[in-house]
């Protein structure tokens, strides 16, 4: 009944499913496990939960198709009951041929004693009426087992001729004890009628019927749906002449001849072809539509530690922009607002002023917003950031009422923070804190206790996940949950990798009715201990003793499957207290440039008149030790309008394509250019240092060479005399061959005069 969207329910704990599922309305799904047990997946109001019901007897239950069926009864076999009457029963056969029945509702189910109707060994079962079953025994013979008010009785439907049916082609269906339709082991469609003269049941081939692969069940109009061997599903009457009408208007597009795997639920038919799920509504336009393939996000082993990756370094907070969102609650539907604090400095202050954007009216549909958050990332790697607004509100998703998470995406923000367009709103496929009865209607109205969302690429495929945290609203059981939508499509908003089931987040003192009331919830993903692996940070603002205080808890090393692998920290307090708050948010960035993460916490105070907002920064988080220190509270747009009545707020950092972001980019580019030149010089010096040494020369030889080269007779006299022509100074036998070149100075005046 909701929007198209795959939800990954995983495998039954400790085993795998070995049969097609059967359902009791839309709240309980049953499959046979590969270990021979019956497993149930049921909606507990907050999430889908697996239950193990065991075997019902001593023998394992049959897997495969045809051995499992479910019935929902609102009247007893004796006639109309009161409006509280409900009988939900699942029938299954074990490998000893015993028929078992599991009956119950909610999480409370119990086995009835196993039976062998008519002493037969049962292999297949189909519910054909409120209190009637068609049973197929191990010999392929068909039986009817019914309770018409006087207890269960069995009747043979073998008839003439004594046909044999195959459970793999589907247990034959019936609209009465005499009118049945089924496919024999030879693939021929057969219909039964009662011979009035002899009282026998006569089986005869349906004239004009194509080759049938199997019986699927009955639709909303009582017609039988059969699957052909050439990939068609036909709706026909229980008649001896075939009058089949194609479901979906004909064959599924592009599907070759094959037997389809399909299920029928009222007027809706689902079929699997080519690994894709197809859907057609016979009461609607009767057209096949593709619901896609169940391709789920995440990778690696469920318990594997996340790999180290540079993308988890904290986002730079200086020369960036604070993105603050809040929800105004006027009369009628609520309205979200965004504002930007431009050009953050190294101390986290906003230097470039604040700008409030026009309210985004028409996106929220309810007057109560049960959770709110903002996040920013480049969803399509275009170089321009996108913004996601998330909220929780009561709505009707398709035909399902309840509390649904919804979000809208602002694509490609410009320098002013204005998106090129908005996508959505998009609803999550499963609700939150929504108790429903077996008819699909709300049994009580419960509000979610708070919620928010952030973006992160958990599996490293370059696409962002939407990570949602919310607090359940059931009295006495207010639990925190994590739910992940994988690979968000920036153009449609849908989770291309599907959604995980909700996983409970442990929090000291919860769930408990005495736990403090939660006034705000937010979530972030970042590396807090500098190991290049991500952490999940969850923040609560709780009211206690007339004051609201904040704290956060860290889930260490959330991996590529969305599982926290390193345990949880203790809760750490956030400075400050407020008489009342209208919302809060948390973000992680490196404002100071210390390469250590800083926490930024926003609080919108709910004042007696207009609301106001402040934020503070926790500096240099050191893993489990938390921030080194906290800044004083700083105004988030002093004097700015935050409304009178508020229902949620959020905080993110975003690098808009403007001058401040460009300035930081230029600084970074200049630093990298200088660093590259420095690195080249270092590499050259290192290369020279690594060169092999020349052969060693004896020191005495070096000394003799130096003395010979510096001997004056060799170094001076010989070079000077060689430059004089006309006299042989070296051959004259002079004590000093250079002596003739020396002449005393003479002065034109007596020395004494010069001295005086």
Secondary structure, 3 states (H helix, E strand, C coil): CCCCCCEECCCCCCCCECCCCEEECCCEEEEEECCCCEEEEEECCCCEEEEECCCCCCCCECCCCCCEEEEEECCECCECCCCCCCEEEEEEEECCCCEEEEEEECCEEEEEEEECHHHCCEEEEEEEECCEEEEEECCCCEEEEEECCCCEEEEECCCECCCCECHHHCCCEECCCCCEEEEECCCCEEEEEECCCCCCEEEEECECCCCEEEEEEECCCCCEEEEECCCCEEEECCCCECCCEEHHHCCCCCCCCCCCEEEEECCEEEEEECCEEEEEECCCCCCCEECCCCCCCCCCCCCCCCCCCHHHCCCECCCCEEEEEEEECCCCCCEEEEEEECCECCCCCECCCEEECCCECCCCCCCCCCEEEEEEECCCCCCCCEEEEEEEEEEEECCEEEEEEEEEEEECCCCCCCCCEEEEEEECCCCECCCECCCCCECCCCCCCEEEEEEECCCCCCCCEEEEEEECCCCCCCCEEEEEECCECCCCCCECCCEECCEEECCCCCCCCCCCEEEEEEEEEECCCCCCCCEEEEEEEEEECCEEEEEEEEECCECCCCCECCCECCCEEEEEEECCEEEEEEEEEECCCCCCCEEEEEEEECCCCCCEEEEEEEECCCHHHCCCEECCCEECCCCCCCCCCEEEEEEEEECCCCHHHHHHHHHHHHHHHHHHHHHHHHHHHHHHHCCCCCCCCCHHHHHHHHHHHHCHHHHHHHHHHCCCCCCCCHHHCCCCCCHHHCCCCCCCCCHHHHHC
